[in-house]
Amino acid sequence: MTSVEKDAETSLDPQLIQSCGDVYRNPTEVQMSQIVLPCHANHCGELSVGQLLKWMDSTACLSAERHAGCSCVTASVDDIHFEHTIGVGKVVSIIAKVNRAFTSSMEVGILVTCEDLYTDRHWKVCHAFATFVARRTEAGKVQLKQVIPHTQKEQMEYSLAAERRRMRLIHAEIITDLLNSSTAQLGEFQEFEDSVLAERTRVESVELVLPPHTNHQVSTFGGQIMAWMENVATIAASRLCNAHPTLRTIDMFHFRGPSHIGDRLVLKAIVNNAFKHSMEVGVCAEAYQGGEPLRHINSAFMTFEVLDSDRKPCTLPRIRPEPVDGKRRYQEAVARRKIRLDRKYIISCKQTEAPLSVPWDPSNQMYLSYNNVSALKLMDTRTNWVLTSEKNKVRLYTLEENHMLCIKVEMHVSVPAEQAFYLLSDLRRRKEWDRHYEECEVINQADEDDTLYRIVTPSVSKGGKGKDFILLASRRKPCDSRDPYLIALRSVTLPTHPPMEDYTRGEVLCAGFTICEEFSAITKLTYQVSCPTSPQTLLAFPPASTAYFLPAASSWRLTQTASVLSRPLHFSTRSPMKRVEEHHHLTVSILLRRCWVL
């Protein structure tokens, strides 16, 4: 089995056998299977991405309506990266299911795979997330029922959907701020003699919305609008390179308003910028009826490549933008490209391949925070933890897989979860109850819930150097009663805070607290930390103290502290798991104690 085939397989949920003996299937799951015919393909014999987008939108809409029990419309689509093209004769399989429902909107996950019927090969084409909104009925606004996850993968997607929703809500504002700040730093563009005039790539087309283009609600299919936009974008890209372009990425976009039968849709596209092996095309869709003014329906940015006979990207000609607006689009495309590269580096990188520290910048803050929180949530959804030791009702679990070592400590305390969250989320107060924090200073308050800290810990050996850490702390409140409070930590690098001679720079890949209120004033506190199991990493692994606290009813008095994982892991010839077990049997027996701190 090839790596591509494995990728397609691992994207699917393993079968879950219910108590009745039936195989569990998500009640919102909808599948579509289509053989790619010549009428679906372009002149190169490849499935038109526009056609694929229509199929994806239809499948996702049916899944959303199955959960909502009423008509739904497409509100937005997250970034889509197309990994492979699909040829005529192949089978396209699309699986869509609702990951999570909020008040009147829901996130639908869409997985597209391809099958070669003659070689029995399967591979993943793309994975997307779309947001659908339930349409109002005569009774008023629809209140969606909650999704109940059953499998580990469903629980993972349910948990991550809340963080993706948070990112969508702030996406447009953050991107605008980043573009304004980034383009101001870019300066003037460089002109080339052999460059192509951007005006030459401009495309405009009009479409009349007819009944076949609409859904059962007489609104234009979101997928149909996306297909028309992809069509004009492809023409614009072809005019730059005089060759057939391949669509690789569509940035996140939102539908600004509805379109109906009888609308005239005006679609405009132009190449904003051309880089060495890729180009960005901007597309705008507007609608009107009769003599009314144009209504903005949607805007999108699409990235194209031109592939040679070996399927390798070709070098593209330079582009010469038109004055004023053209130069603005040119510079904004440069800024968006940096954001895309940051996003790909941070989010698409597998955890086992990710560096312990990632450079922090305002342009990647949104994706770093998402990665920070999602990594902790992924660790929290694991179910194969091994109980290593238990003392004074404090449990220590370990897990080693895929060259990653994960450690979890949990206990119950008699304190409301919200109080625990506010105390733990301010790392400056941690030195009050954690003897492994000597200093803690705020470097940058990125936003209300994300903060950059510099933390100093004492030396673990007499006369040795202390450690310092540059950490991004992301705190999250629950979206509903089923969500925990989260405090996620990971190392970042800052040019303003390089390593110092007096300290050894420590690094943390993923760590943090999960705080759940299980009963009235009874809270489960969980501390988790993970790191690669390489010898170099184990030697540099920081003292991960997990001190827990109990505020008294009217004062912040610490009545119980469980300091676990307080010593660094040292490399030896024994296996990582054996070393961890021996180390923690010792530290739990020595360090777990009751103390009163006024």
Sequence and secondary structure as in RCSB ss.txt:
>XXXX:A:sequence
MTSVEKDAETSLDPQLIQSCGDVYRNPTEVQMSQIVLPCHANHCGELSVGQLLKWMDSTACLSAERHAGCSCVTA
SVDDIHFEHTIGVGKVVSIIAKVNRAFTSSMEVGILVTCEDLYTDRHWKVCHAFATFVARRTEAGKVQLKQVIPH
TQKEQMEYSLAAERRRMRLIHAEIITDLLNSSTAQLGEFQEFEDSVLAERTRVESVELVLPPHTNHQVSTFGGQI
MAWMENVATIAASRLCNAHPTLRTIDMFHFRGPSHIGDRLVLKAIVNNAFKHSMEVGVCAEAYQGGEPLRHINSA
FMTFEVLDSDRKPCTLPRIRPEPVDGKRRYQEAVARRKIRLDRKYIISCKQTEAPLSVPWDPSNQMYLSYNNVSA
LKLMDTRTNWVLTSEKNKVRLYTLEENHMLCIKVEMHVSVPAEQAFYLLSDLRRRKEWDRHYEECEVINQADEDD
TLYRIVTPSVSKGGKGKDFILLASRRKPCDSRDPYLIALRSVTLPTHPPMEDYTRGEVLCAGFTICEEFSAITKL
TYQVSCPTSPQTLLAFPPASTAYFLPAASSWRLTQTASVLSRPLHFSTRSPMKRVEEHHHLTVSILLRRCWVL
>XXXX:A:secstr
  HHHHHHHHTS    B TTS B   TT EEEEEE  GGGB TTSBB HHHHHHHHHHHHHHHHHHHHSS EEEE
EE  EE     BTT EEEEEEEEEEE SSEEEEEEEEEEEETTTTEEEEEEEEEEEEEE  BTTBS         
SHHHHHHHHHHHHHHHHHHHHHHHHHHHHHHHHHHH S    TT EEGGGG EEEEEE  GGGB TTSBB HHHH
HHHHHHHHHHHHHHHHSS  EEEEE  EE  S  BTT EEEEEEEEEEE SS EEEEEEEEEE TT   EEEEEE
EEEEE B TTS B     EE  TTHHHHHHHHHHHHHHHHHHHHHHHSS TTTS SEEE  TTTHHHHHHHHHHH
HHHHHT    EEEEEETTEEEEEEEETTEEEEEEEEEESS HHHHHHHHH GGGGGGT TT  EEEEEEEEETTE
EEEEEEE  SSTT  EEEEEEEEEEE  SSTTS EEEEEEEEE TTS   TTEEE   SEEEEEEEEEETTEEEE
EEEEEEE  HHHHHH            SSS  B  EE  S S     SS HHHHHHHHHHHHHHHHEE   B 
